[in-house]
Amino acid sequence: MNWEDECYLLSKRKFRENANIINVFSHSRGKISGVVYGGNSRKIRNYLQISNKLFVVHSSKNENRLGYFKTELIKPISPKYFNDKERTSAIVSLCSILDILLPEGQPNKNIYNSFEKFINSINLDNWIILYIFFELNLIKYLGYDPNLIKFKENNNIPIHKIKIDTFLYEVPDFLISRKVPEELSNSLIRKSLYFTRNIIQNKFFIPTNLIFPRSRLQLENYFN
């Protein structure tokens, strides 16, 4: 089975002496795994960086066997932020979450387009707000809608205590109203990250005994 597409690199691991197994997030194919021969060579290794946008040519003998990738770099993403711990942590965190939660071979263009929009906006000053809303949208795209709009109230309080299913959450008001204040404290950002993280853990990770990415926890620590 042969195809080609643009994609983002979600993860990689060494396979034999000079090859890697990579997971990519393709626009038309979803998450796909494959082998990259020569992946540990200096030329290929330099651009097989998490979140980089690639052009891949995929080939396999049948759909039930691991295929092979030929890769080319379209756009470097992660190297731009090697000296920015916060943005690097956010990028690695998103790629890790998608790598764990996306089903193999099932396209989801809503998630792909949302991810690409965030990646293209991560250089903006309000990138962390965009990150938080990406996670909030991701929860919905993965099949669970917390339906925060129904908790909207007339009184403008910064934090709402809301029970969703059997869990009690502290939810910053701007996540409900979708009206972001001109200035956000680190405390409010951290509470927003707590909320989206707890929803993701309670609905997707804990029920299936999956390990939550350490990079995502580290991201919260930058806003202490």
Residue frames as a rotation matrix with the C-alpha (Angstrom) as fourth column:
MET 1
0.581 0.814 0.000 0.00
0.814 -0.581 0.000 0.00
0.000 0.000 -1.000 0.00
ASN 2
-0.533 -0.838 0.119 1.64
0.846 -0.532 0.045 3.22
0.026 0.124 0.992 -1.16
TRP 3
0.685 0.683 0.255 0.72
0.673 -0.726 0.137 6.83
0.278 0.078 -0.957 -0.41
GLU 4
-0.552 -0.831 0.072 2.32
0.742 -0.529 -0.413 10.22
0.381 -0.175 0.908 0.26
ASP 5
0.613 0.780 0.128 1.31
0.581 -0.554 0.596 13.11
0.536 -0.291 -0.793 2.45
GLU 6
-0.257 -0.570 0.781 2.38
-0.317 -0.714 -0.625 16.00
0.913 -0.408 0.003 4.66
CYS 7
0.593 0.421 -0.686 2.60
0.455 0.528 0.717 15.20
0.664 -0.738 0.121 8.35
TYR 8
0.368 -0.479 0.797 4.05
-0.786 -0.618 -0.008 16.13
0.497 -0.623 -0.604 11.73
LEU 9
-0.269 -0.562 -0.782 6.50
0.029 0.807 -0.590 13.93
0.963 -0.181 -0.201 13.61
LEU 10
0.655 0.621 0.431 4.98
-0.453 -0.133 0.881 12.81
0.605 -0.772 0.195 16.93
SER 11
0.618 -0.470 0.630 7.60
-0.536 0.334 0.775 10.37
-0.575 -0.817 -0.046 18.19
LYS 12
0.483 -0.509 -0.713 10.57
-0.558 0.448 -0.698 8.25
0.674 0.735 -0.067 17.21
ARG 13
0.615 -0.391 0.685 12.55
-0.524 0.446 0.726 5.38
-0.589 -0.805 0.070 18.65
LYS 14
-0.316 -0.857 -0.408 15.64
-0.921 0.174 0.347 3.51
-0.226 0.485 -0.845 17.54
PHE 15
0.786 0.519 0.336 15.09
-0.375 0.832 -0.408 0.37
-0.492 0.194 0.849 15.49
ARG 16
0.726 -0.630 0.276 18.11
0.688 0.663 -0.296 -1.78
0.004 0.405 0.915 14.76
GLU 17
-0.109 -0.930 -0.352 21.47
0.900 -0.243 0.362 -0.14
-0.422 -0.277 0.863 14.12
ASN 18
-0.920 -0.320 -0.225 20.64
0.187 -0.865 0.465 2.55
-0.343 0.386 0.856 11.61
ALA 19
-0.523 0.817 0.241 16.88
0.321 -0.073 0.944 2.86
0.789 0.571 -0.224 11.50
ASN 20
-0.926 0.346 0.151 14.06
-0.301 -0.435 -0.848 4.47
-0.228 -0.831 0.507 13.45
ILE 21
-0.382 0.920 0.090 10.42
0.880 0.332 0.338 3.68
0.281 0.209 -0.937 13.95
ILE 22
-0.998 0.063 -0.024 8.49
-0.055 -0.971 -0.234 6.94
-0.038 -0.232 0.972 13.80
ASN 23
-0.140 0.990 0.001 4.89
0.924 0.131 -0.359 7.92
-0.356 -0.050 -0.933 14.43
VAL 24
-0.987 -0.132 0.087 3.59
0.157 -0.893 0.423 10.73
0.022 0.431 0.902 12.27
PHE 25
-0.161 0.957 -0.241 0.32
0.394 -0.162 -0.905 12.64
-0.905 -0.241 -0.351 12.25
SER 26
-0.900 -0.163 0.404 -0.85
0.423 -0.106 0.900 12.82
-0.104 0.981 0.165 8.65
HIS 27
-0.712 0.647 -0.273 -3.58
-0.627 -0.761 -0.167 15.12
-0.315 0.052 0.948 7.34
SER 28
-0.020 0.748 -0.663 -5.34
-0.927 0.235 0.294 12.42
0.376 0.620 0.688 5.35
ARG 29
-0.031 -0.077 -0.997 -4.27
-0.077 0.994 -0.074 9.25
0.997 0.075 -0.037 7.20
GLY 30
0.905 0.327 0.271 -4.15
-0.267 -0.058 0.962 10.17
0.330 -0.943 0.035 10.88
LYS 31
0.281 -0.829 0.484 -1.46
-0.847 0.023 0.531 8.66
-0.451 -0.559 -0.696 13.07
ILE 32
0.926 -0.070 -0.370 0.73
-0.185 0.770 -0.611 6.22
0.328 0.634 0.700 11.17
SER 33
0.482 -0.803 0.351 3.79
-0.368 0.178 0.913 4.23
-0.795 -0.569 -0.210 12.25
GLY 34
0.978 -0.199 -0.055 6.64
0.037 0.432 -0.901 3.25
0.203 0.880 0.430 9.96
VAL 35
0.444 -0.895 -0.049 10.34
0.649 0.284 0.705 2.49
-0.617 -0.345 0.707 9.67
VAL 36
0.922 -0.313 -0.227 12.84
-0.386 -0.746 -0.542 5.06
0.001 0.588 -0.809 8.42
TYR 37
0.633 -0.767 0.107 16.01
0.763 0.641 0.080 3.36
-0.130 0.031 0.991 7.21
GLY 38
-0.261 -0.806 0.530 19.06
0.734 -0.523 -0.434 5.55
0.627 0.276 0.728 7.66
GLY 39
0.668 0.679 0.305 17.19
0.325 -0.635 0.701 7.42
0.670 -0.369 -0.644 10.38
ASN 40
0.784 -0.436 -0.442 20.29
0.424 -0.144 0.894 7.58
-0.453 -0.888 0.072 12.56
SER 41
-0.047 -0.783 0.621 22.47
0.973 -0.177 -0.150 9.08
0.228 0.597 0.770 9.85
ARG 42
-0.671 -0.287 -0.684 23.54
0.536 -0.825 -0.180 12.66
-0.512 -0.487 0.707 10.45
LYS 43
-0.952 0.282 0.117 21.49
-0.086 -0.615 0.784 14.03
0.293 0.736 0.610 7.53
ILE 44
-0.163 0.965 -0.204 18.17
0.187 0.234 0.954 12.44
0.969 0.118 -0.219 8.50
ARG 45
-0.138 0.070 -0.988 18.71
0.966 0.229 -0.119 12.55
0.218 -0.971 -0.099 12.26
ASN 46
-0.920 -0.331 -0.211 19.07
0.372 -0.906 -0.202 16.33
-0.124 -0.264 0.956 12.15
TYR 47
-0.726 0.684 0.064 15.52
-0.595 -0.672 0.440 16.85
0.344 0.282 0.896 10.90
LEU 48
-0.097 0.694 -0.714 13.76
0.296 0.705 0.645 13.91
0.950 -0.149 -0.273 12.55
GLN 49
-0.984 -0.178 0.012 12.91
0.063 -0.412 -0.909 16.18
0.167 -0.894 0.417 15.46
ILE 50
-0.430 0.874 -0.228 9.59
0.861 0.321 -0.394 16.02
-0.271 -0.366 -0.890 17.31
SER 51
0.260 0.752 -0.605 6.93
0.361 -0.657 -0.662 18.33
-0.896 -0.046 -0.443 15.77
ASN 52
-0.655 -0.512 -0.555 8.85
-0.311 -0.487 0.816 19.00
-0.688 0.708 0.159 12.54
LYS 53
0.510 0.844 -0.167 6.66
-0.455 0.099 -0.885 19.04
-0.730 0.527 0.434 9.45
LEU 54
-0.586 -0.734 0.343 7.64
-0.201 0.541 0.816 16.35
-0.785 0.410 -0.465 6.97
PHE 55
0.299 0.568 -0.767 6.73
-0.954 0.175 -0.243 15.07
-0.004 0.804 0.595 3.55
VAL 56
-0.392 -0.412 0.823 6.58
-0.504 0.844 0.183 11.30
-0.770 -0.342 -0.538 3.63
VAL 57
-0.021 0.342 -0.939 6.25
-0.872 0.453 0.185 8.55
0.489 0.823 0.289 1.07
HIS 58
-0.155 0.088 0.984 4.84
-0.779 0.602 -0.176 5.44
-0.608 -0.794 -0.024 2.71
SER 59
-0.054 0.131 -0.990 5.03
-0.781 0.612 0.124 1.93
0.622 0.780 0.069 1.33
SER 60
-0.412 -0.050 0.910 3.94
-0.707 0.648 -0.284 -1.43
-0.575 -0.760 -0.302 2.74
LYS 61
-0.978 0.003 -0.209 3.04
-0.134 0.761 0.635 -4.86
0.161 0.649 -0.744 1.43
ASN 62
-0.188 0.972 -0.141 -0.32
0.564 0.224 0.795 -4.83
0.804 0.070 -0.590 3.19
GLU 63
0.205 0.376 0.904 -2.27
-0.356 -0.831 0.427 -2.81
0.912 -0.409 -0.036 5.74
ASN 64
0.963 0.260 -0.065 -1.53
-0.057 0.437 0.898 -5.24
0.262 -0.861 0.436 8.57
ARG 65
0.368 -0.906 -0.209 2.25
0.927 0.375 0.008 -4.90
0.071 -0.196 0.978 8.41
LEU 66
0.419 -0.330 -0.846 4.52
0.271 -0.843 0.464 -2.07
-0.866 -0.424 -0.264 9.51
GLY 67
0.867 -0.021 0.498 5.39
0.490 -0.154 -0.858 0.05
0.095 0.988 -0.123 6.49
TYR 68
-0.156 -0.981 -0.118 8.38
0.935 -0.185 0.303 2.13
-0.319 -0.063 0.946 5.48
PHE 69
0.835 0.391 -0.389 8.83
0.304 -0.915 -0.267 5.87
-0.460 0.105 -0.882 5.16
LYS 70
-0.280 -0.822 0.496 10.96
0.923 -0.373 -0.098 7.99
0.265 0.430 0.863 2.91
THR 71
0.518 0.486 -0.704 11.07
0.767 -0.627 0.132 11.42
-0.378 -0.609 -0.698 4.51
GLU 72
-0.341 -0.578 0.742 11.85
0.702 -0.681 -0.208 15.01
0.625 0.450 0.638 3.55
LEU 73
-0.500 0.107 -0.859 11.80
0.698 -0.538 -0.473 18.10
-0.513 -0.836 0.194 5.73
ILE 74
0.173 0.612 0.772 9.10
0.830 -0.513 0.220 20.65
0.531 0.602 -0.597 4.89
LYS 75
0.347 0.031 0.937 9.37
-0.265 -0.955 0.130 22.96
0.900 -0.294 -0.323 7.87
PRO 76
-0.549 -0.549 -0.630 11.50
0.499 0.390 -0.774 22.85
0.671 -0.739 0.060 11.03
ILE 77
0.524 0.770 0.364 9.47
0.038 -0.449 0.893 23.57
0.851 -0.454 -0.264 14.15
SER 78
0.876 -0.077 -0.476 11.26
0.478 0.264 0.838 22.40
0.061 -0.962 0.268 17.28
PRO 79
-0.084 -0.996 -0.008 14.76
0.977 -0.081 -0.195 23.81
0.194 -0.024 0.981 16.48
LYS 80
-0.071 0.107 0.992 13.34
0.201 -0.972 0.119 27.35
0.977 0.207 0.047 16.63
TYR 81
0.571 0.473 0.671 12.57
-0.532 -0.409 0.741 26.89
0.625 -0.781 0.018 20.33
PHE 82
0.276 -0.545 -0.792 15.48
0.506 0.783 -0.363 24.84
0.817 -0.300 0.492 21.65
ASN 83
-0.777 -0.629 0.007 16.38
0.364 -0.459 -0.811 27.76
0.513 -0.628 0.585 23.94
ASP 84
-0.424 0.742 0.520 12.78
-0.791 -0.583 0.186 28.32
0.441 -0.333 0.833 25.05
LYS 85
-0.997 -0.074 0.023 11.93
-0.076 0.857 -0.510 25.76
0.018 -0.510 -0.860 27.72
GLU 86
-0.407 0.912 0.049 8.26
-0.307 -0.085 -0.948 26.73
-0.861 -0.401 0.314 28.00
ARG 87
0.274 0.527 -0.804 7.47
-0.927 -0.079 -0.367 26.48
-0.257 0.846 0.467 24.30
THR 88
-0.541 -0.537 -0.648 9.58
-0.672 0.739 -0.052 23.36
0.506 0.407 -0.760 23.88
SER 89
-0.929 0.229 0.291 7.70
-0.087 0.630 -0.772 21.71
-0.360 -0.742 -0.565 26.74
ALA 90
-0.029 0.978 -0.206 4.36
-0.550 -0.188 -0.814 22.66
-0.835 0.089 0.543 25.16
ILE 91
0.089 -0.004 -0.996 5.37
-0.980 0.177 -0.089 21.24
0.176 0.984 0.012 21.77
VAL 92
-0.812 -0.456 -0.364 6.67
-0.384 0.887 -0.255 17.98
0.439 -0.067 -0.896 23.21
SER 93
-0.738 0.591 0.326 3.62
-0.213 0.254 -0.944 17.73
-0.640 -0.766 -0.061 25.45
LEU 94
0.192 0.868 -0.459 1.12
-0.795 -0.137 -0.591 18.08
-0.575 0.478 0.664 22.59
CYS 95
-0.082 -0.285 -0.955 2.98
-0.859 0.506 -0.077 15.62
0.505 0.814 -0.286 20.39
SER 96
-0.953 -0.301 0.016 3.15
-0.258 0.788 -0.558 13.11
0.155 -0.536 -0.830 23.25
ILE 97
-0.431 0.871 0.236 -0.56
-0.369 0.068 -0.927 13.41
-0.823 -0.487 0.292 24.05
LEU 98
0.344 0.550 -0.761 -1.51
-0.913 0.007 -0.407 12.99
-0.219 0.835 0.505 20.39
ASP 99
-0.430 -0.609 -0.667 0.91
-0.727 0.672 -0.144 10.08
0.536 0.423 -0.731 20.00
ILE 100
-0.971 0.055 0.232 -0.69
-0.132 0.685 -0.716 8.28
-0.198 -0.726 -0.658 22.94
LEU 101
-0.383 0.922 0.052 -4.37
-0.130 0.002 -0.991 9.07
-0.915 -0.386 0.119 22.34
LEU 102
-0.006 0.415 -0.910 -4.81
-0.963 -0.247 -0.107 9.14
-0.269 0.876 0.401 18.57
PRO 103
0.526 0.227 0.820 -5.96
-0.085 0.973 -0.215 5.80
-0.846 0.043 0.531 17.13
GLU 104
-0.570 -0.810 0.138 -3.76
-0.009 0.174 0.985 4.27
-0.821 0.560 -0.107 14.44
GLY 105
-0.922 0.017 0.386 -4.82
0.378 0.241 0.894 4.95
-0.078 0.970 -0.229 10.87
GLN 106
0.112 0.994 0.015 -7.92
0.990 -0.110 -0.086 7.01
-0.084 0.024 -0.996 11.61
PRO 107
-0.616 -0.396 0.681 -7.82
0.542 -0.841 0.002 10.52
0.572 0.370 0.732 10.12
ASN 108
0.307 0.683 -0.663 -9.08
0.911 -0.412 -0.003 13.42
-0.276 -0.603 -0.749 12.21
LYS 109
-0.162 -0.395 0.904 -8.82
0.770 -0.624 -0.135 16.61
0.617 0.674 0.405 10.20
ASN 110
0.787 0.458 0.413 -10.28
0.089 -0.747 0.659 18.74
0.611 -0.482 -0.629 13.01
ILE 111
0.812 -0.549 -0.199 -7.44
0.287 0.079 0.955 17.78
-0.509 -0.832 0.222 15.34
TYR 112
0.020 -0.846 0.533 -4.86
0.986 0.105 0.128 18.06
-0.164 0.523 0.836 12.56
ASN 113
0.129 0.085 0.988 -6.00
0.558 -0.830 -0.001 21.55
0.820 0.551 -0.154 11.54
SER 114
0.952 0.245 0.184 -6.21
-0.023 -0.540 0.841 22.66
0.306 -0.805 -0.508 15.16
PHE 115
0.578 -0.810 -0.099 -2.72
0.577 0.320 0.752 21.33
-0.577 -0.491 0.652 15.88
GLU 116
-0.114 -0.633 0.766 -1.28
0.977 -0.210 -0.028 22.98
0.178 0.746 0.642 12.78
LYS 117
0.512 0.377 0.772 -2.92
0.280 -0.923 0.265 26.28
0.812 0.080 -0.578 13.69
PHE 118
0.979 -0.183 -0.090 -1.34
0.047 -0.226 0.973 26.17
-0.198 -0.957 -0.213 17.13
ILE 119
0.264 -0.942 0.206 2.09
0.828 0.330 0.453 25.23
-0.495 0.051 0.868 15.79
ASN 120
-0.100 -0.267 0.958 1.93
0.840 -0.539 -0.062 28.17
0.533 0.799 0.278 13.38
SER 121
0.536 0.406 0.740 0.97
0.002 -0.877 0.480 30.51
0.844 -0.256 -0.472 16.23
ILE 122
0.670 -0.242 -0.702 3.34
0.727 0.406 0.554 29.38
0.151 -0.881 0.447 18.96
ASN 123
-0.453 -0.868 0.206 5.63
0.815 -0.496 -0.299 32.34
0.362 0.033 0.932 18.32
LEU 124
0.082 0.572 0.816 2.87
0.094 -0.819 0.565 34.76
0.992 0.031 -0.121 19.42
ASP 125
-0.674 -0.371 0.639 2.89
-0.506 -0.399 -0.765 36.38
0.539 -0.839 0.082 22.85
ASN 126
-0.025 0.780 0.625 -0.40
-0.984 0.091 -0.153 34.72
-0.176 -0.619 0.766 23.85
TRP 127
-0.359 -0.188 -0.914 0.76
-0.619 0.781 0.082 31.23
0.699 0.596 -0.396 22.85
ILE 128
-0.999 -0.049 -0.012 -0.04
-0.024 0.663 -0.748 29.68
0.044 -0.747 -0.663 26.24
ILE 129
-0.310 0.950 -0.034 -3.67
-0.564 -0.213 -0.798 30.77
-0.765 -0.228 0.602 25.95
LEU 130
0.140 0.298 -0.944 -3.80
-0.968 0.242 -0.067 29.19
0.208 0.923 0.323 22.50
TYR 131
-0.762 -0.470 -0.445 -2.30
-0.349 0.877 -0.329 26.04
0.545 -0.095 -0.833 24.01
ILE 132
-0.831 0.483 0.276 -4.98
-0.175 0.245 -0.954 25.87
-0.528 -0.841 -0.119 26.69
PHE 133
0.106 0.927 -0.361 -7.77
-0.765 -0.156 -0.625 26.29
-0.636 0.342 0.692 24.15
PHE 134
-0.243 -0.242 -0.939 -6.16
-0.818 0.572 0.064 23.66
0.522 0.784 -0.337 21.93
GLU 135
-0.984 -0.147 -0.096 -6.38
-0.071 0.830 -0.553 21.16
0.161 -0.537 -0.828 24.78
LEU 136
-0.484 0.873 0.059 -9.96
-0.339 -0.125 -0.933 22.17
-0.807 -0.472 0.356 25.49
ASN 137
0.225 0.539 -0.812 -10.88
-0.960 -0.019 -0.279 21.60
-0.166 0.842 0.513 21.84
LEU 138
-0.585 -0.530 -0.614 -8.89
-0.627 0.775 -0.072 18.36
0.514 0.343 -0.786 21.74
ILE 139
-0.858 0.329 0.393 -10.99
-0.172 0.537 -0.826 16.96
-0.483 -0.777 -0.404 24.58
LYS 140
0.117 0.967 -0.224 -14.10
-0.565 -0.121 -0.816 17.60
-0.816 0.222 0.533 22.50
TYR 141
0.157 -0.113 -0.981 -12.60
-0.970 0.169 -0.175 16.21
0.186 0.979 -0.082 19.27
LEU 142
-0.828 -0.524 -0.200 -11.60
-0.465 0.841 -0.277 13.02
0.313 -0.137 -0.940 21.11
GLY 143
-0.430 0.764 -0.481 -15.23
0.219 0.605 0.765 12.42
0.876 0.224 -0.428 21.98
TYR 144
-0.101 0.416 -0.904 -15.92
0.994 0.069 -0.080 14.08
0.029 -0.907 -0.421 25.32
ASP 145
-0.273 0.100 0.957 -17.56
0.254 -0.952 0.172 17.50
0.928 0.289 0.235 25.53
PRO 146
-0.739 -0.031 -0.673 -17.52
0.674 -0.026 -0.739 19.05
0.005 -0.999 0.040 29.04
ASN 147
0.026 0.846 0.532 -20.10
0.734 -0.378 0.565 21.54
0.679 0.375 -0.631 27.72
LEU 148
-0.653 -0.413 -0.635 -18.78
0.752 -0.456 -0.477 24.43
-0.093 -0.788 0.608 29.78
ILE 149
-0.802 0.340 0.490 -21.19
-0.039 -0.849 0.526 26.91
0.596 0.403 0.695 28.23
LYS 150
0.165 0.945 -0.281 -24.02
0.323 0.218 0.921 25.53
0.932 -0.243 -0.269 30.36
PHE 151
0.132 -0.204 -0.970 -22.14
0.991 0.026 0.130 26.74
-0.001 -0.979 0.205 33.45
LYS 152
-0.639 -0.372 0.674 -22.01
0.472 -0.881 -0.038 30.32
0.608 0.294 0.738 32.23
GLU 153
0.117 0.632 -0.766 -23.27
0.980 -0.199 -0.015 32.72
-0.162 -0.749 -0.642 34.88
ASN 154
0.706 0.232 0.669 -23.95
0.407 -0.906 -0.115 36.42
0.579 0.354 -0.734 35.00
ASN 155
0.911 -0.411 0.000 -21.64
-0.221 -0.490 0.843 37.04
-0.347 -0.768 -0.538 37.94
ASN 156
0.653 -0.739 -0.168 -18.09
-0.218 0.029 -0.976 37.56
0.725 0.674 -0.142 36.80
ILE 157
0.753 -0.452 0.479 -16.01
-0.459 0.161 0.874 35.51
-0.472 -0.877 -0.086 39.22
PRO 158
0.027 -0.846 -0.533 -12.49
-0.998 -0.052 0.033 34.39
-0.056 0.531 -0.845 38.27
ILE 159
-0.897 -0.369 -0.244 -12.86
-0.372 0.928 -0.037 30.72
0.240 0.057 -0.969 39.28
HIS 160
0.211 0.977 0.026 -15.93
-0.922 0.190 0.338 28.50
0.325 -0.096 0.941 39.14
LYS 161
-0.761 -0.312 0.569 -16.23
-0.502 0.838 -0.213 25.27
-0.410 -0.448 -0.794 41.10
ILE 162
0.092 0.755 -0.650 -18.02
-0.992 0.125 0.004 22.89
0.084 0.644 0.760 38.77
LYS 163
-0.225 -0.080 0.971 -19.01
-0.338 0.941 -0.001 19.27
-0.914 -0.329 -0.239 39.05
ILE 164
0.053 0.162 -0.985 -18.64
-0.991 0.132 -0.031 17.39
0.126 0.978 0.167 35.77
ASP 165
0.134 0.141 -0.981 -19.78
-0.096 0.987 0.129 13.80
0.986 0.077 0.145 36.00
THR 166
0.773 0.177 -0.609 -18.41
0.521 0.368 0.770 12.69
0.361 -0.913 0.192 39.38
PHE 167
-0.197 -0.956 -0.217 -15.45
0.971 -0.160 -0.179 15.07
0.136 -0.246 0.960 39.51
LEU 168
0.815 0.365 -0.451 -15.26
0.465 -0.876 0.131 18.56
-0.347 -0.317 -0.883 41.00
TYR 169
-0.051 -0.826 0.562 -13.13
0.973 -0.167 -0.157 21.00
0.224 0.538 0.812 39.03
GLU 170
0.181 0.000 -0.983 -11.96
0.323 -0.945 0.059 24.57
-0.929 -0.328 -0.171 39.47
VAL 171
0.055 -0.033 0.998 -12.54
0.997 0.061 -0.052 26.25
-0.059 0.998 0.036 36.12
PRO 172
-0.747 -0.353 -0.564 -11.30
0.329 -0.933 0.148 29.75
-0.578 -0.075 0.813 35.27
ASP 173
0.137 0.936 -0.324 -14.13
0.116 -0.340 -0.933 31.95
-0.984 0.090 -0.156 34.05
PHE 174
-0.070 -0.175 -0.982 -12.52
-0.821 -0.550 0.156 32.79
-0.567 0.817 -0.106 30.72
LEU 175
-0.971 -0.232 0.061 -12.65
-0.170 0.843 0.510 29.12
-0.170 0.485 -0.858 29.70
ILE 176
-0.352 0.923 0.153 -16.42
0.715 0.371 -0.593 29.29
-0.604 -0.099 -0.791 30.12
SER 177
0.459 0.571 -0.681 -17.06
0.104 -0.795 -0.597 32.75
-0.882 0.204 -0.425 28.68
ARG 178
0.269 -0.512 0.816 -14.32
0.952 0.267 -0.147 32.48
-0.143 0.817 0.559 26.04
LYS 179
0.840 -0.060 0.540 -13.44
0.065 -0.976 -0.210 36.09
0.539 0.212 -0.815 26.85
VAL 180
0.217 -0.863 -0.456 -9.75
0.910 0.348 -0.225 36.21
0.353 -0.366 0.861 27.66
PRO 181
0.824 0.018 -0.566 -8.68
0.339 -0.816 0.468 39.02
-0.453 -0.578 -0.679 30.03
GLU 182
0.841 -0.538 0.052 -6.07
-0.311 -0.560 -0.768 41.43
0.443 0.630 -0.638 28.75
GLU 183
-0.269 -0.934 0.236 -3.71
-0.800 0.080 -0.595 40.24
0.537 -0.349 -0.768 31.45
LEU 184
0.778 0.450 -0.439 -3.56
-0.176 0.826 0.536 36.76
0.604 -0.339 0.721 32.94
SER 185
0.306 -0.664 0.683 -1.60
-0.940 -0.097 0.327 35.91
-0.151 -0.742 -0.654 36.06
ASN 186
-0.602 -0.599 -0.527 0.57
-0.626 0.765 -0.154 32.82
0.495 0.237 -0.836 36.24
SER 187
-0.797 0.354 0.489 -1.84
-0.274 0.510 -0.815 31.52
-0.538 -0.784 -0.310 38.87
LEU 188
0.234 0.956 -0.179 -4.81
-0.604 -0.001 -0.797 31.69
-0.761 0.295 0.577 36.48
ILE 189
0.128 -0.295 -0.947 -2.81
-0.923 0.314 -0.223 30.11
0.363 0.902 -0.232 33.68
ARG 190
-0.855 -0.519 0.009 -1.75
-0.475 0.773 -0.420 27.29
0.211 -0.364 -0.907 36.00
LYS 191
-0.445 0.777 0.445 -5.34
-0.320 0.326 -0.890 26.68
-0.836 -0.538 0.104 37.13
SER 192
0.438 0.574 -0.692 -6.39
-0.840 -0.011 -0.542 26.50
-0.319 0.819 0.478 33.48
LEU 193
-0.245 -0.631 -0.736 -3.68
-0.773 0.586 -0.245 23.95
0.586 0.509 -0.631 32.77
TYR 194
-0.867 0.015 0.498 -4.74
-0.379 0.629 -0.678 21.99
-0.324 -0.777 -0.540 35.86
PHE 195
0.029 0.994 0.102 -8.31
-0.574 0.100 -0.813 21.86
-0.819 -0.035 0.573 34.61
THR 196
0.507 0.176 -0.844 -7.59
-0.851 0.254 -0.459 20.66
0.134 0.951 0.279 31.08
ARG 197
-0.553 -0.771 -0.317 -5.00
-0.666 0.637 -0.388 18.21
0.501 -0.003 -0.866 32.35
ASN 198
-0.730 0.302 0.614 -7.39
-0.420 0.510 -0.751 16.74
-0.539 -0.806 -0.245 34.91
ILE 199
0.400 0.891 -0.215 -10.13
-0.705 0.150 -0.693 16.31
-0.585 0.428 0.688 32.31
ILE 200
0.254 -0.381 -0.889 -7.71
-0.832 0.383 -0.402 14.60
0.494 0.841 -0.219 29.91
GLN 201
-0.800 -0.592 0.096 -6.42
-0.543 0.648 -0.534 12.32
0.254 -0.479 -0.840 32.64
ASN 202
-0.518 0.647 0.559 -9.83
-0.459 0.341 -0.820 11.43
-0.722 -0.681 0.120 34.06
LYS 203
0.493 0.841 -0.222 -11.46
-0.600 0.144 -0.787 10.76
-0.630 0.521 0.576 30.69
PHE 204
0.767 -0.194 -0.611 -8.69
-0.539 0.322 -0.778 9.25
0.348 0.927 0.143 28.59
PHE 205
-0.192 -0.969 -0.158 -5.57
-0.655 0.246 -0.714 8.25
0.731 -0.033 -0.682 30.55
ILE 206
-0.567 -0.075 0.820 -6.72
-0.794 0.314 -0.520 6.83
-0.218 -0.947 -0.237 33.87
PRO 207
0.469 0.829 0.304 -9.54
-0.715 0.559 -0.421 4.59
-0.519 -0.020 0.855 32.52
THR 208
0.930 -0.135 -0.342 -7.08
-0.176 0.654 -0.736 2.89
0.324 0.744 0.584 30.14
ASN 209
0.767 -0.640 -0.052 -4.04
0.320 0.311 0.895 2.87
-0.556 -0.703 0.444 32.49
LEU 210
0.538 -0.584 0.608 -1.99
0.624 -0.209 -0.753 5.10
0.567 0.784 0.252 30.22
ILE 211
-0.041 -0.667 -0.744 1.00
0.924 -0.308 0.226 7.06
-0.380 -0.678 0.629 31.50
PHE 212
0.909 0.414 -0.049 0.55
0.381 -0.872 -0.308 10.82
-0.170 0.261 -0.950 31.33
PRO 213
0.395 -0.814 0.425 3.43
0.594 -0.127 -0.795 12.70
0.701 0.566 0.433 29.63
ARG 214
0.116 -0.469 -0.875 5.97
0.939 -0.236 0.251 14.17
-0.324 -0.851 0.413 32.03
SER 215
-0.792 -0.450 0.413 6.51
0.585 -0.752 0.303 17.11
0.174 0.481 0.859 29.67
ARG 216
-0.022 0.873 0.486 2.90
0.317 -0.455 0.832 18.19
0.948 0.172 -0.266 30.26
LEU 217
0.694 0.199 -0.692 3.40
0.710 -0.029 0.703 18.24
0.120 -0.980 -0.162 34.01
GLN 218
-0.321 -0.904 -0.281 6.61
0.894 -0.388 0.226 20.20
-0.313 -0.178 0.933 33.53
LEU 219
-0.468 0.206 0.860 4.74
0.512 -0.730 0.453 22.81
0.720 0.652 0.236 31.51
GLU 220
0.643 0.766 -0.024 2.55
0.426 -0.331 0.842 23.60
0.637 -0.552 -0.539 34.52
ASN 221
0.403 -0.549 -0.732 5.64
0.872 -0.013 0.489 24.09
-0.278 -0.836 0.473 36.71
TYR 222
-0.575 -0.652 0.494 6.82
0.781 -0.617 0.096 26.96
0.242 0.441 0.864 34.53
PHE 223
-0.206 0.592 0.779 3.80
0.012 -0.795 0.607 28.98
0.979 0.134 0.156 35.70
ASN 224
0.143 0.149 -0.978 4.31
0.938 0.295 0.182 28.61
0.316 -0.944 -0.098 39.45
